[in-house]
Amino acid sequence: MSDARNVLGSPLQVCSVSPMTGFVRDGVCHTGPQDIGSHTVCAQMTEAFLAYSLQRGNDLVTPVPEYDFPGLKPGDRWCVCALRWLDAAEAGVAPPVILDATHASALRHVALADLQYHALQIP
């Protein structure tokens, strides 16, 4: 059991197990010294973000089996790099954020207000 916290100060929740996400592929947006990109923002993929990411040189759509990467589609949840998420927000294509599953260390790069503004609204 991890003692990691989310951006709201409560225990960090699972982002996705299908597809399996996280820097260490445990379903959670954990981070540590090896995670140079700070894969700490749990986001629900959109067509616009996937296209933006591809345009910026990060192909999140094409499967890469040797790295256990299935390729993403709109609706999938994924731990994305905090700075890439911020870049996307500034470009107007930020994917919705799952606050309970976004690691508190994302706040080193992104303001809580920005994450809250883009929080996934569940009907």
Secondary structure in CASP SS format (residue, H / E / C, confidence):
PFRMAT SS
TARGET T0000
AUTHOR 0000-0000-0000
METHOD secondary structure of the structure
MODEL  1
M C 1.00
S C 1.00
D C 1.00
A C 1.00
R E 1.00
N E 1.00
V C 1.00
L C 1.00
G C 1.00
S C 1.00
P E 1.00
L C 1.00
Q C 1.00
V C 1.00
C C 1.00
S C 1.00
V E 1.00
S C 1.00
P C 1.00
M E 1.00
T C 1.00
G C 1.00
F C 1.00
V C 1.00
R C 1.00
D C 1.00
G C 1.00
V C 1.00
C C 1.00
H C 1.00
T C 1.00
G C 1.00
P C 1.00
Q C 1.00
D C 1.00
I C 1.00
G C 1.00
S C 1.00
H E 1.00
T E 1.00
V E 1.00
C E 1.00
A E 1.00
Q E 1.00
M C 1.00
T C 1.00
E H 1.00
A H 1.00
F H 1.00
L H 1.00
A H 1.00
Y H 1.00
S H 1.00
L H 1.00
Q H 1.00
R C 1.00
G C 1.00
N C 1.00
D C 1.00
L C 1.00
V C 1.00
T C 1.00
P C 1.00
V E 1.00
P H 1.00
E H 1.00
Y H 1.00
D C 1.00
F E 1.00
P C 1.00
G C 1.00
L C 1.00
K C 1.00
P C 1.00
G C 1.00
D C 1.00
R E 1.00
W E 1.00
C E 1.00
V E 1.00
C E 1.00
A H 1.00
L H 1.00
R H 1.00
W H 1.00
L H 1.00
D H 1.00
A H 1.00
A H 1.00
E H 1.00
A C 1.00
G C 1.00
V C 1.00
A C 1.00
P C 1.00
P C 1.00
V E 1.00
I C 1.00
L H 1.00
D H 1.00
A H 1.00
T C 1.00
H E 1.00
A H 1.00
S H 1.00
A H 1.00
L H 1.00
R H 1.00
H C 1.00
V C 1.00
A C 1.00
L H 1.00
A H 1.00
D H 1.00
L H 1.00
Q H 1.00
Y H 1.00
H C 1.00
A E 1.00
L C 1.00
Q C 1.00
I C 1.00
P C 1.00
END
